[in-house]
Amino acid sequence: MASINHRFVDTNGIKMHFAEQGQGPLIILCHGFPECWYSWRHQVPALAEAGFHVVAPDQRGYGQTDRPEPIEAYNILQLTGDMVGLIHALGEDGAIIVGHDWGAPVAWHCALLRPDLFRAIVLLSVPYLSRSWESGRPTEAMKRMAGEQEFYMLYFQEPGKAEAELEADVFKTMALSLYSSSGDPPPEKRWRYLFGKSEKFLNTGSLPKTLPAWLTEQDLAFFVDEFKRTGFRGGLNWYRNIDRNWELTPFLNGAKLRQPALFIAGEFDPVVAMNQRAFNTMEKTMPELRKKVLLPGAGHWIQQERPTEVNQLIIEFLTNLNL
């Protein structure tokens, strides 16, 4: 099997970097925050070995991909357009799309908006958040939910504030983020998505005394080096489009994901706890959901924490699609 290849294409007005390996049906792997293509380092070779053309891009604002200046350049229609343009640039006629964390909304919007291109979907960590006519502006709902506390997505809204905090010590930011949201820390040291108004984001987690088994010093160094170079502004701008995304997509009220689908998350993933209702109703909002799996003892970084199980589940799902 050939090694992982890296190249660039032009898509939707930006230059996008991606890692790729293998031949066969196209699979696009969409990462989340704060990550990059490297979060799929265990999936790329495994899926290529299973007979697929695997592409893991640095999404808009991350890694070696362009980082447009305007905040509104990171709205969900642009992020979806990036994936459509990537398929076109690769000369393919469609893809299976896999999304983790923020990559999950990108994946499901691709599936909803271009079902002709995206014929199957895998969501990791974030259950499909189907919108309804009753739902209001997201940040208003977040404020009601948070009450007297701060909610991390609201904390990220002010341009420059979170950047200054996260970029002051990138090693600390990445070590704390990757450890605290994983399945490794004891309950009292896990990441808190609600915190006191007087606290900062980096007060919501803890640093590991030693790195968990799934995260090597080399892995951590890769992420640290990338964000030292790029900063966090690109990724944070995704959060600053939450209300704009809602304003742009009222036509998706009540929409169901009708492609064959797989959902995987960790037992201790705070994002599942945060979106428990959506997790509980996925069978209704995703009629073709083939399997919904919570891996015991795992946390948020599921494809990094439990690569063997995740790879097996994805390959089993894809094999049964008879592509």
Secondary structure, DSSP 8 states (H G I E B T S, - for coil): ----EEEEEEETTEEEEEEEE--SSEEEEE--TT--GGGGTTHHHHHHHTT-EEEEE--TTSTTS---SSGGGGSHHHHHHHHHHHHHHTT-S-EEEEEETTHHHHHHHHHHH-TTTEEEEEEESS------TT---HHHHHHHHHTTSEEHHHHT-STTHHHHHHHTTHHHHHHHHHHHTSS-S-GGGS--SEE-TT--GGGSS---SS--TT--HHHHHHHHHHHHHH-SHHHHHHHTTHHHHHHH-GGGTT----S-EEEEEETT-HHHHHTHHHHHTHHHH-TTEEEEEEETT--S-HHHHSHHHHHHHHHHHHHTTT-
